[in-house]
Amino acid sequence: MIFKMWFHLFILFYVLSATPISSLTDSSNILSTNFLDNAKKPEVFDWMVKLRRKIHENPELLYEEFETSKLIREELDKLGIPYKHPVAVTGVIGFIGTGSSPFVALRADMDALPIQEKVEWEHKSKVPGKMHACGHDAHVSILLGAAKILKQHEKEIQGTVVLVFQPAEEGGAGAKKILEAGVLENVTAIFGLHVIPSISVGEVVSRSGPMLAGSGVFEAIISGKGGHAAIPQHSRDPVLAASNVIISLQHLVSREADPLEPQVLTVTMFQGGGAFNVIPDKVTIGGTFRAFSRERLEQLVQRIEQVAIGQAAVQRCNATVRFGDETRGFYPPVVNKGDLHKLFVDVAGNLLGINKVNSDARPIMASEDFAFYQEVIPGYFIGLGVKSASPEPLQELHSPYLTINEDALPYGAALQASLATTYLINMSRM
């Protein structure tokens, strides 16, 4: 009898002592499941689709997202979610939860591209020469979907979720301007998401460490002395000088870079002259360079300038080199934090099934200004599958033929909501 009594007491003590940890884990798992179920409900799914199509029909370029921003604010008002506006010209920053720490951010970019849409469908872009060819229309509707779900569970949020609707990802460094506005100073983690047309719906990809390359652009003006093509000895030929610069720039990768550290330097522009028999006074060349570390990017900046000036001098010409422009400058690489990677694998695996999670995706040379957040705040970037069900050939991002499978929207919304709430639950245990 005494043994039996002590045995029951031991079991009771074990259960009670284990409750705080297991209940927190179970509660986050239950929330994640509920989030996906909610996101798939017709009243939520149809709403997200409607928003995405409205944004798609009315694309706006970087720092011109006024109507998109207005739509976002109208939806946040309907949901009873407070926000700050304007931030970085057209940006909107929403808040869900207690209003106190810890703070976690979810980000969506809003801008379109200067591309003429060639997809013939009911909701084709109504603006000539502009298209949501990078899926930012989906990003906005997904984050609004996450906001709707989170608002329904606001009493269960153990902290504050910050909704970042960001302008000007496409070359405008909108993330940098959001940071400069000081609206994320209390945020201790930020999650970003991007649609991937080659990945099936219900699947996600990411990795720990470098995921996307950092990138920069350059322009070199080679100045010489023009003259008649028949008497080149009286000229200082900038065409020849620029040609030598281009060839020498290729050596920066083939002979100066570690072959185990991927990087690219590509000259994409050569402008000069206007007549067959006249040597011009100057030639302009330009291009892009990419690498997976800030250190290597900075080294490329230094060497591009040295090569341009040095090779121009060989041909008795001068060179001036400019990097970036007034809005863009230089994008650092996207590097995912290891502890947030574990969180992603756990949350996504529970939500979607571990077989739907590629947690060791191959890094790619594309760039994203989400990297600016990661230089200041621990951050994590994810690829969301939106592969079209159409039998047509696959179209990648920035294609005028890009289509997105809208069945993916609930998965993105539920994943964002789950990452934010689970992160806050984990922080409350520390």
KOLFIKOL-63433 format. One line per 8 residues: number of its first residue (from 1); for each residue x, y, z of C-alpha. Coordinates in nm, 4 decimals. Layout:
BEGIN
NUM	X,Y,Z ~ ...
END
This chain:
BEGIN
1	0.0000,0.0000,0.0000 ~ 0.2809,0.2416,0.0949 ~ 0.4707,0.1573,-0.2246 ~ 0.1549,0.2138,-0.4295 ~ 0.0935,0.5511,-0.2638 ~ 0.4528,0.6642,-0.3259 ~ 0.4338,0.5399,-0.6839 ~ 0.1225,0.7528,-0.7504
9	0.2844,1.0531,-0.5840 ~ 0.5938,1.0070,-0.8000 ~ 0.3833,0.9929,-1.1192 ~ 0.1854,1.3010,-1.0118 ~ 0.5052,1.4939,-0.9341 ~ 0.6594,1.3909,-1.2677 ~ 0.3541,1.5020,-1.4647 ~ 0.3254,1.8342,-1.2836
17	0.6951,1.9119,-1.3152 ~ 0.6902,1.8332,-1.6866 ~ 0.3782,2.0339,-1.7667 ~ 0.5312,2.3792,-1.8327 ~ 0.7691,2.2591,-2.1057 ~ 0.5416,2.0074,-2.2742 ~ 0.2409,2.2366,-2.2643 ~ 0.4364,2.5128,-2.4329
25	0.5587,2.2764,-2.7041 ~ 0.2146,2.1269,-2.7504 ~ 0.0510,2.4685,-2.7562 ~ 0.2806,2.5907,-3.0341 ~ 0.2134,2.2729,-3.2351 ~ -0.1611,2.3073,-3.1859 ~ -0.1473,2.6735,-3.2849 ~ 0.0451,2.5879,-3.6031
33	-0.2125,2.3266,-3.7016 ~ -0.4960,2.5670,-3.6283 ~ -0.3242,2.8386,-3.8308 ~ -0.3102,2.6219,-4.1433 ~ -0.6687,2.5058,-4.0977 ~ -0.7808,2.8670,-4.0585 ~ -0.5803,2.9842,-4.3595 ~ -0.7464,2.7203,-4.5771
41	-1.0979,2.8233,-4.4774 ~ -1.2820,2.9801,-4.7729 ~ -1.3369,3.3099,-4.5916 ~ -0.9605,3.3492,-4.5409 ~ -0.8275,3.1822,-4.8561 ~ -1.0689,3.3597,-5.0904 ~ -0.9901,3.6894,-4.9187 ~ -0.6151,3.6411,-4.9710
49	-0.6675,3.5481,-5.3357 ~ -0.8840,3.8551,-5.3917 ~ -0.6200,4.0815,-5.2365 ~ -0.3402,3.9242,-5.4376 ~ -0.5288,3.9690,-5.7642 ~ -0.6184,4.3297,-5.6882 ~ -0.2531,4.4098,-5.6166 ~ -0.1458,4.2179,-5.9274
57	-0.3787,4.4218,-6.1468 ~ -0.2353,4.7477,-6.0124 ~ 0.1444,4.7070,-5.9885 ~ 0.3541,4.9964,-5.8583 ~ 0.7301,5.0436,-5.8850 ~ 0.9754,5.1166,-5.6052 ~ 0.8713,5.3999,-5.3707 ~ 0.5525,5.4472,-5.5749
65	0.3463,5.1836,-5.3911 ~ 0.0864,5.4372,-5.2725 ~ -0.2265,5.2427,-5.3692 ~ -0.0799,4.9152,-5.2433 ~ 0.0030,5.0847,-4.9140 ~ -0.3490,5.2273,-4.8951 ~ -0.5019,4.8832,-4.9530 ~ -0.2851,4.7359,-4.6757
73	-0.3883,5.0081,-4.4312 ~ -0.7552,4.9609,-4.5152 ~ -0.7299,4.5884,-4.4433 ~ -0.5404,4.6456,-4.1182 ~ -0.8095,4.8937,-4.0129 ~ -1.0786,4.6321,-4.0784 ~ -0.8843,4.3811,-3.8687 ~ -0.8341,4.6297,-3.5857
81	-0.4557,4.6169,-3.6161 ~ -0.2692,4.9400,-3.5297 ~ 0.0139,5.0555,-3.7551 ~ 0.2640,5.3289,-3.8360 ~ 0.2570,5.5071,-4.1723 ~ 0.4308,5.6414,-4.3706 ~ 0.7605,5.4669,-4.3066 ~ 1.0263,5.4862,-4.5796
89	0.7825,5.6753,-4.8068 ~ 0.5128,5.4090,-4.8559 ~ 0.5930,5.1468,-4.5918 ~ 0.3459,5.0282,-4.3287 ~ 0.4441,4.8772,-3.9914 ~ 0.1679,4.6892,-3.8053 ~ 0.1587,4.5519,-3.4507 ~ -0.0233,4.2492,-3.3061
97	0.0042,4.1205,-2.9495 ~ 0.0820,4.2692,-2.6118 ~ 0.2660,4.5753,-2.7390 ~ 0.5621,4.4834,-2.5201 ~ 0.8710,4.2650,-2.5547 ~ 0.9737,4.0308,-2.6958 ~ 0.9263,4.1609,-3.0500 ~ 0.9487,3.9482,-3.3660
105	0.9018,4.0814,-3.7206 ~ 0.7511,3.9363,-4.0394 ~ 0.8343,4.1129,-4.3655 ~ 0.6696,4.1416,-4.7080 ~ 0.7936,4.3566,-4.9976 ~ 0.5389,4.5513,-5.2039 ~ 0.6977,4.6772,-5.5267 ~ 0.6571,4.5543,-5.8847
113	0.8935,4.5499,-6.1835 ~ 0.9118,4.7548,-6.5069 ~ 0.8056,4.4542,-6.7169 ~ 0.5182,4.4206,-6.9621 ~ 0.3054,4.1238,-6.8557 ~ 0.2487,3.8660,-7.1299 ~ 0.0258,3.6260,-6.9379 ~ -0.3278,3.6435,-7.0733
121	-0.5673,3.6003,-6.7832 ~ -0.8570,3.7772,-6.6164 ~ -0.6395,3.9639,-6.3671 ~ -0.3554,4.0719,-6.5938 ~ -0.1723,4.3944,-6.5037 ~ -0.3746,4.7002,-6.5991 ~ -0.0662,4.9232,-6.6027 ~ 0.1389,4.9169,-6.9252
129	0.5027,4.8278,-6.8686 ~ 0.4580,4.7239,-6.5050 ~ 0.4076,4.3772,-6.3585 ~ 0.4350,4.1839,-6.0340 ~ 0.6863,3.9488,-6.1946 ~ 0.8642,3.8654,-5.8684 ~ 0.5641,3.7609,-5.6616 ~ 0.5527,4.0565,-5.4247
137	0.1753,4.0681,-5.4712 ~ 0.1658,3.7203,-5.3176 ~ 0.4021,3.8265,-5.0384 ~ 0.1681,4.1087,-4.9348 ~ -0.1442,3.8910,-4.9396 ~ 0.0384,3.6186,-4.7441 ~ 0.1462,3.8605,-4.4713 ~ -0.2049,4.0049,-4.4511
145	-0.3293,3.6470,-4.4197 ~ -0.0840,3.5856,-4.1359 ~ -0.2028,3.9094,-3.9739 ~ -0.5665,3.7986,-3.9929 ~ -0.4844,3.4636,-3.8335 ~ -0.2663,3.6165,-3.5631 ~ -0.5307,3.8737,-3.4748 ~ -0.7763,3.5898,-3.4109
153	-0.5258,3.4441,-3.1610 ~ -0.3965,3.7728,-3.0213 ~ -0.4624,3.6778,-2.6585 ~ -0.2316,3.3785,-2.6984 ~ 0.0603,3.5810,-2.8385 ~ 0.3342,3.6118,-2.5752 ~ 0.4868,3.9358,-2.6986 ~ 0.4464,4.1463,-3.0114
161	0.4481,4.0538,-3.3791 ~ 0.5636,4.3402,-3.6023 ~ 0.4290,4.3367,-3.9587 ~ 0.6707,4.4976,-4.2045 ~ 0.5186,4.5962,-4.5392 ~ 0.8300,4.7221,-4.7143 ~ 0.8714,4.9319,-5.0293 ~ 1.1412,4.9149,-5.2932
169	1.3072,4.5751,-5.2696 ~ 1.3790,4.5763,-5.6431 ~ 1.6916,4.7895,-5.6445 ~ 1.5760,5.0581,-5.4022 ~ 1.7149,4.9152,-5.0754 ~ 1.3816,4.9704,-4.9034 ~ 1.4918,4.7491,-4.6141 ~ 1.7733,4.9909,-4.5401
177	1.5305,5.2824,-4.5239 ~ 1.2972,5.0874,-4.2934 ~ 1.5903,5.0345,-4.0565 ~ 1.6920,5.3999,-4.0796 ~ 1.3382,5.4971,-3.9769 ~ 1.4032,5.3315,-3.6386 ~ 1.0800,5.1300,-3.6281 ~ 1.2499,4.7932,-3.5646
185	1.4804,4.8872,-3.2784 ~ 1.3175,4.6468,-3.0292 ~ 1.2904,4.3533,-3.2709 ~ 1.5070,4.0522,-3.1802 ~ 1.4313,3.8336,-3.4845 ~ 1.2892,3.8856,-3.8325 ~ 1.1556,3.6358,-4.0873 ~ 1.1247,3.6871,-4.4618
193	0.9671,3.4734,-4.7303 ~ 0.9892,3.4561,-5.1096 ~ 0.7828,3.2588,-5.3586 ~ 0.9742,3.0004,-5.5655 ~ 0.8061,2.8955,-5.8951 ~ 1.0114,2.5759,-5.9303 ~ 0.9031,2.4322,-5.5918 ~ 0.5711,2.2517,-5.5432
201	0.2888,2.3958,-5.3342 ~ 0.3129,2.2891,-4.9703 ~ 0.6926,2.2679,-4.9789 ~ 0.9524,2.5097,-4.8417 ~ 1.3280,2.5493,-4.8796 ~ 1.5997,2.7206,-4.6802 ~ 1.9380,2.6611,-4.5197 ~ 2.1582,2.7715,-4.2337
209	2.4336,3.0156,-4.3298 ~ 2.4707,3.1878,-4.6689 ~ 2.1582,3.1491,-4.8816 ~ 2.1633,3.4378,-5.1309 ~ 2.4625,3.6287,-5.2634 ~ 2.5449,3.9878,-5.1925 ~ 2.5692,4.2037,-5.5016 ~ 2.6853,4.5368,-5.6332
217	2.6817,4.7237,-5.9618 ~ 2.9550,4.9332,-6.1175 ~ 3.0029,5.1786,-6.4013 ~ 3.3414,5.2788,-6.5456 ~ 3.3917,5.5736,-6.7787 ~ 3.7059,5.5337,-6.9900 ~ 3.8172,5.8703,-7.1297 ~ 4.0715,5.9150,-7.4085
225	4.1047,6.1375,-7.7143 ~ 3.8810,6.0862,-8.0143 ~ 3.9800,6.1188,-8.3756 ~ 3.9557,5.9790,-8.7261 ~ 3.9680,5.6010,-8.7493 ~ 4.2172,5.6256,-9.0381 ~ 4.4811,5.7970,-8.8221 ~ 4.4579,5.6242,-8.4795
233	4.8110,5.7378,-8.3874 ~ 4.6681,6.0830,-8.3166 ~ 4.4093,5.9445,-8.0752 ~ 4.4053,5.7731,-7.7371 ~ 4.1563,5.4958,-7.8052 ~ 3.9063,5.4388,-7.5186 ~ 3.7468,5.1465,-7.7067 ~ 4.0706,4.9470,-7.6913
241	4.1259,5.0515,-7.3303 ~ 3.7739,4.9462,-7.2306 ~ 3.8203,4.6111,-7.4052 ~ 4.1357,4.5459,-7.2039 ~ 3.9538,4.6434,-6.8844 ~ 3.6772,4.3904,-6.9547 ~ 3.9222,4.1067,-7.0212 ~ 4.1256,4.1881,-6.7099
249	3.8167,4.2031,-6.4894 ~ 3.7484,3.8375,-6.5677 ~ 4.0799,3.7482,-6.4052 ~ 3.9505,3.8736,-6.0698 ~ 3.7370,3.5597,-6.0466 ~ 3.9489,3.3097,-6.2404 ~ 4.2836,3.4006,-6.0807 ~ 4.2187,3.5886,-5.7559
257	3.9152,3.4151,-5.6070 ~ 3.9141,3.0959,-5.4027 ~ 3.7504,2.8387,-5.6356 ~ 3.5611,2.7014,-5.3347 ~ 3.3979,3.0409,-5.2697 ~ 3.1486,3.1129,-5.5503 ~ 3.1473,3.4608,-5.6998 ~ 3.0561,3.6259,-6.0272
265	3.1691,3.9379,-6.2097 ~ 2.9802,4.0121,-6.5309 ~ 3.0143,4.3110,-6.7635 ~ 2.6729,4.3757,-6.9163 ~ 2.7061,4.7191,-7.0757 ~ 2.9416,4.8723,-7.3359 ~ 2.8458,5.2130,-7.4747 ~ 3.0547,5.4432,-7.6925
273	3.0824,5.5981,-8.0333 ~ 2.8240,5.6753,-8.2959 ~ 3.0024,5.6489,-8.6311 ~ 3.1957,5.3772,-8.8141 ~ 3.4959,5.5992,-8.8889 ~ 3.5312,5.7979,-8.5666 ~ 3.7174,5.6952,-8.2513 ~ 3.5074,5.8296,-7.9617
281	3.6346,6.0438,-7.6762 ~ 3.4984,5.8075,-7.4133 ~ 3.3401,5.4668,-7.3549 ~ 3.1188,5.3587,-7.0662 ~ 3.1110,5.0012,-6.9400 ~ 2.9178,4.8542,-6.6486 ~ 2.8061,4.5357,-6.4837 ~ 2.7430,4.3450,-6.1637
289	2.9478,4.1488,-5.9116 ~ 2.8262,3.8946,-5.6574 ~ 2.9698,3.6927,-5.3684 ~ 2.8627,3.5250,-5.0454 ~ 3.0612,3.7396,-4.8024 ~ 3.0837,4.1122,-4.7418 ~ 3.4630,4.0831,-4.7240 ~ 3.4861,3.9436,-5.0759
297	3.2444,4.2059,-5.2079 ~ 3.4585,4.4810,-5.0586 ~ 3.7690,4.3242,-5.2140 ~ 3.5982,4.3168,-5.5541 ~ 3.5081,4.6846,-5.5217 ~ 3.8734,4.7698,-5.4586 ~ 4.0083,4.5532,-5.7384 ~ 3.7511,4.6599,-6.0013
305	3.8583,5.0192,-5.9547 ~ 4.2292,4.9318,-5.9615 ~ 4.1950,4.7239,-6.2789 ~ 3.9884,4.9865,-6.4609 ~ 4.2294,5.2688,-6.3800 ~ 4.5394,5.0575,-6.4446 ~ 4.4310,4.9094,-6.7780 ~ 4.3067,5.2465,-6.9005
313	4.6461,5.3968,-6.8202 ~ 4.8206,5.1341,-7.0354 ~ 4.6379,5.2832,-7.3358 ~ 4.7083,5.6424,-7.2196 ~ 4.3465,5.6844,-7.1093 ~ 4.1814,5.7739,-6.7795 ~ 3.9100,5.5872,-6.5910 ~ 3.6597,5.6846,-6.3240
321	3.4581,5.4152,-6.1513 ~ 3.1266,5.4518,-5.9698 ~ 2.9615,5.1833,-5.7586 ~ 2.5888,5.1578,-5.7010 ~ 2.3581,5.4530,-5.7368 ~ 2.1782,5.6986,-5.5121 ~ 1.9203,5.4439,-5.3924 ~ 2.0841,5.1052,-5.4121
329	2.4527,5.0965,-5.3304 ~ 2.5616,4.7491,-5.2364 ~ 2.3501,4.4587,-5.1141 ~ 2.5116,4.2284,-4.8544 ~ 2.4562,3.8502,-4.8698 ~ 2.1560,3.6831,-4.7072 ~ 2.2951,3.4714,-4.4218 ~ 2.0521,3.2715,-4.2055
337	2.1157,3.2352,-3.8319 ~ 2.1717,2.8813,-3.7046 ~ 1.9331,2.9012,-3.4069 ~ 1.6546,3.0372,-3.6281 ~ 1.7262,2.7563,-3.8753 ~ 1.6462,2.5002,-3.6064 ~ 1.3253,2.6865,-3.5290 ~ 1.2319,2.6873,-3.8983
345	1.2928,2.3125,-3.9366 ~ 1.0856,2.2328,-3.6265 ~ 0.7967,2.4647,-3.7144 ~ 0.7836,2.3869,-4.0871 ~ 0.8240,2.0144,-4.0239 ~ 0.5352,2.0145,-3.7790 ~ 0.3177,2.2289,-4.0055 ~ 0.3878,2.0711,-4.3449
353	0.5553,1.7391,-4.2714 ~ 0.9321,1.7009,-4.2581 ~ 0.9361,1.5484,-4.6082 ~ 0.8087,1.8828,-4.7394 ~ 1.0989,2.0769,-4.5885 ~ 1.4304,2.1111,-4.7725 ~ 1.6508,2.2455,-4.4950 ~ 1.9789,2.2303,-4.6870
361	1.8949,2.4151,-5.0068 ~ 2.1705,2.5105,-5.2470 ~ 2.2800,2.8776,-5.2209 ~ 2.2029,3.0871,-5.5285 ~ 2.3524,3.4026,-5.6779 ~ 2.0311,3.6061,-5.6617 ~ 2.0257,3.8950,-5.4131 ~ 1.7691,4.0296,-5.1671
369	1.7651,4.3447,-4.9582 ~ 1.6378,4.1342,-4.6648 ~ 2.0120,4.1056,-4.6013 ~ 2.0137,4.4605,-4.4636 ~ 1.7857,4.3482,-4.1800 ~ 2.0148,4.0537,-4.1080 ~ 2.3126,4.2836,-4.0602 ~ 2.1312,4.4417,-3.7638
377	1.8759,4.1817,-3.6463 ~ 1.9036,3.8005,-3.6364 ~ 1.7073,3.7000,-3.9451 ~ 1.5891,3.4030,-4.1476 ~ 1.4816,3.3843,-4.5125 ~ 1.2641,3.1102,-4.6627 ~ 1.1559,2.9967,-5.0091 ~ 0.7882,2.9030,-5.0502
385	0.6775,2.6672,-5.3272 ~ 0.4252,2.8178,-5.5707 ~ 0.4728,2.5886,-5.8697 ~ 0.1957,2.6370,-6.1224 ~ -0.0397,2.3512,-6.1982 ~ -0.0336,2.4597,-6.5623 ~ 0.1301,2.2229,-6.8149 ~ 0.3028,2.5246,-6.9700
393	0.6856,2.5453,-6.9423 ~ 0.8136,2.6705,-6.6066 ~ 0.8725,3.0462,-6.5894 ~ 1.1140,3.1837,-6.3336 ~ 1.0991,3.5079,-6.1366 ~ 1.1253,3.8313,-6.3385 ~ 0.9697,3.6629,-6.6406 ~ 0.6800,3.8387,-6.8193
401	0.5144,3.4947,-6.8273 ~ 0.5382,3.4274,-6.4520 ~ 0.2323,3.2663,-6.2922 ~ 0.1785,3.1763,-5.9280 ~ -0.0286,2.8920,-5.7874 ~ -0.2551,3.0684,-5.5404 ~ -0.3103,2.7429,-5.3490 ~ 0.0241,2.8235,-5.1847
409	-0.1049,3.1359,-5.0088 ~ -0.2454,2.9570,-4.6992 ~ 0.0820,2.7696,-4.6466 ~ 0.2797,3.0938,-4.6487 ~ 0.0399,3.2680,-4.4109 ~ 0.0298,2.9766,-4.1657 ~ 0.4085,2.9367,-4.1746 ~ 0.4705,3.3041,-4.0999
417	0.2166,3.3052,-3.8171 ~ 0.3623,2.9827,-3.6730 ~ 0.7216,3.1050,-3.6852 ~ 0.6318,3.4277,-3.5068 ~ 0.4237,3.2705,-3.2299 ~ 0.6658,2.9833,-3.1693 ~ 0.9589,3.2241,-3.1513 ~ 0.7748,3.4318,-2.8905
425	0.6809,3.1200,-2.6906 ~ 1.0462,3.0119,-2.6893 ~ 1.1561,3.3591,-2.5801 ~ 0.9085,3.3517,-2.2910 ~ 1.0814,3.0365,-2.1616 ~ 1.4215,3.2041,-2.1395
END
